[in-house]
Amino acid sequence: MAGRGIATAFAYETGGPALTMDKLIICGGKPLRGRVRISGAKNAALAVLCASVMAGDKVVLENVPDISDVRDMIDIIRHVGSEVTWLSESSIQINPPPRLIADPPCHLVKKLRASNLFLGPLLSRFGFAKISLPGGCNIGVRPMDLHFKGLACMGVNISMEGGYAVGRAPSRLKGARIYLDFPSVGATENLMMAACLAVGQTVLENAAKEPEIVDLANFLNCLGAKVRGAGTDIIKIDGVPELKGCLRYSVIPDRIEAGTFLVAAAATRGSLVLENIIPPHVEPICAKLREAGVEIVENGDTLQVRADGPLQPLDIKTMPYPGFPTDMQSQMMALLSTVEGVSMIIENIFENRFQIADELKRMGVRIKVEGRMAVIEGVPELYGTQVKATDLRAGAALVVAGLMAQGRTGISNAHFIDRGYHRLEEKLQSLGVEVYRSH
Ligand code: EPZ
């Protein structure tokens, strides 16, 4: 399909999706079969890229996913003064800024919620940070009160100045004991980074325990920081005077990309081998899929997943790790839509993460949403039609639904999917799927 190839090549040349080809066409109804290699974790890479501005010398990162969110984040760290070079499709070299050249650019910060993770590193290293408030997004308001409260405990004056959050630290940040009202991933990451160069010890209580938190802590310790307890709900950070470089750090694999392929295999009653997996990271997802009757076998850093015949309906509640991840909720909704019986999903993390239901209904899904609860009544099959992605994981759910559906599904706003999935078309085509980009 020359058109698609040129478009895809053009997209990678320019470092972002060629928005003129912003529709994904999927011819569904066939089981996925084959092997797929999972890329590096978006949410680990984004945090590690922010942390890299604290390094005192060169940093080389491996297993970095070449996705648009990462390219946007690289643009931001270049803007604040870092030199970044792609050494290969998945490794980059970063020379951190000797001093803060400029604030993160507003237009990029608004695009990327994760840019709020610059607060901790910039305040810790330079004593000043100005980020435009990343704004809400389709899944919720996304407040930052926990970030600000923790930074204030460390001696930062935070003020809101015309849509910007401005942090000033009259002297080096000071260690503090901070209790997080909610185990916020971003707040845990920001405060962990802020504490690395603070004077004294910081204790984060009720901290988030996601694998991406552990990956960030491991990277910070590679730079010479002293972070202990990441992965538990109490993290202790002993401040050090400065950080050094790190000549090789490999980002963990993406558990949500892995989960998305597990769900796609189950939804199409296919059989896949997933490579580059850390099985404990995907255990919350595998446990629910096994409960539905999906066969998943671990073998070192690969998972074999197979489903044939009818699956069982499920009740799912999204929770902080190690509970069922909210980032897999939309994809599971698509899978459960053709499972006979009644399934229920309760979304406990974000207040508005059922937007995808309206698009799925256009494909024949029978679903009722009431507040944070969605009730899905299984139907025999879905049918392809034109649908619209409203955010990254909603887009992933439409891909799963398109793979399941009879006929052709056109997913517009495919740039949302490009934010978090590296070369998705190529990976699906290698699994026997007819999928391509279109105007
Ligand atoms: C991270 O977002 C991820 N993003 C999200 O993934 C993920 O869904 C989320 O964690 C939960 O696991 C990145 O890592 C870049 P939170 P984050 O702070 O840090 C409330 C994806 O698709 N809250 O744990 O923004 C908040 O409103 C994205 O890859 C406050 O009330 O999530 C939400 O209800 C989507 N005050 C809940 O906590 C605060 O100060 C969880 O938010 C901060 C958060």
Boltz pocket constraint, residues with backbone or C-beta under 6 A from the ligand:
constraints:
  - pocket:
      binder: B
      contacts: [[A, 42], [A, 43], [A, 46], [A, 113], [A, 114], [A, 140], [A, 141], [A, 142], [A, 143], [A, 144], [A, 145], [A, 146], [A, 147], [A, 148], [A, 182], [A, 183], [A, 184], [A, 185], [A, 186], [A, 187], [A, 326], [A, 327], [A, 348], [A, 349], [A, 350], [A, 351], [A, 392], [A, 393], [A, 420]]
      max_distance: 6.0
